Amino acid sequence: MQISYQVAGSPHTYETGPSEDLAQISREIEEHLRQSHPELARNGHLAEKITDGLLNGLAGDTTDVELGDLSS
């Protein structure tokens, strides 16, 4: 699954592992984001944004997930 997002206006992508467990995928993405972008550590709604993006992507029957701008 390819995850697309922006941090401070800069686009990024991340490819998740092969798991089909949404909770595990969500934790993997959040861990990656917090490690790659320490400025997101203060974002209290990061997990919620990830979950929303995953659910919207799955509802659209796609393997590409757009999380949008995570800086806000």
C-alpha positions as CSV (number, residue, x, y, z in Angstrom):
1,M,0.0,0.0,0.0
2,Q,1.4,3.4,-1.0
3,I,0.9,6.2,1.5
4,S,1.1,9.8,0.2
5,Y,1.3,12.8,2.5
6,Q,2.7,16.3,2.9
7,V,4.8,17.8,5.7
8,A,5.3,21.6,5.6
9,G,4.2,21.6,2.0
10,S,6.7,19.0,0.9
11,P,5.2,15.8,-0.7
12,H,6.3,12.4,0.6
13,T,5.4,8.7,-0.1
14,Y,5.8,5.6,2.0
15,E,5.2,2.0,1.1
16,T,3.8,-0.2,3.9
17,G,4.6,-3.8,4.5
18,P,2.5,-6.7,3.3
19,S,0.2,-6.9,6.3
20,E,-3.6,-6.9,5.9
21,D,-4.2,-6.0,9.6
22,L,-5.3,-2.4,9.6
23,A,-4.3,-1.8,13.2
24,Q,-0.8,-3.0,12.4
25,I,-0.6,-0.9,9.2
26,S,-1.8,2.2,11.1
27,R,0.9,1.7,13.8
28,E,3.6,1.1,11.2
29,I,2.7,4.3,9.3
30,E,2.5,6.4,12.5
31,E,5.9,5.0,13.7
32,H,7.4,5.8,10.3
33,L,6.0,9.3,10.3
34,R,7.2,10.1,13.8
35,Q,10.7,8.8,13.1
36,S,11.0,10.5,9.7
37,H,9.4,13.8,10.7
38,P,10.1,14.6,14.4
39,E,8.0,17.8,14.1
40,L,4.9,15.6,13.9
41,A,5.5,14.3,17.4
42,R,3.4,17.2,18.7
43,N,0.5,16.3,16.4
44,G,-2.1,14.8,18.8
45,H,-4.4,13.9,15.9
46,L,-1.8,12.0,13.8
47,A,-3.3,8.5,14.5
48,E,-6.8,9.8,13.7
49,K,-5.6,11.3,10.4
50,I,-3.9,8.0,9.5
51,T,-7.0,5.9,10.3
52,D,-9.3,8.2,8.4
53,G,-6.9,8.1,5.4
54,L,-6.7,4.3,5.5
55,L,-10.5,3.9,5.7
56,N,-11.1,6.4,2.9
57,G,-8.6,4.6,0.7
58,L,-10.2,1.2,1.4
59,A,-13.7,2.6,0.8
60,G,-12.4,3.8,-2.6
61,D,-11.1,0.2,-3.3
62,T,-7.6,1.5,-3.9
63,T,-4.1,0.6,-2.6
64,D,-3.0,4.3,-2.7
65,V,-3.8,6.3,0.4
66,E,-3.7,10.1,0.5
67,L,-3.3,11.5,4.1
68,G,-3.0,15.1,3.0
69,D,-1.0,17.8,4.9
70,L,0.0,16.4,8.3
71,S,1.6,19.6,9.5
72,S,-1.7,21.2,10.5
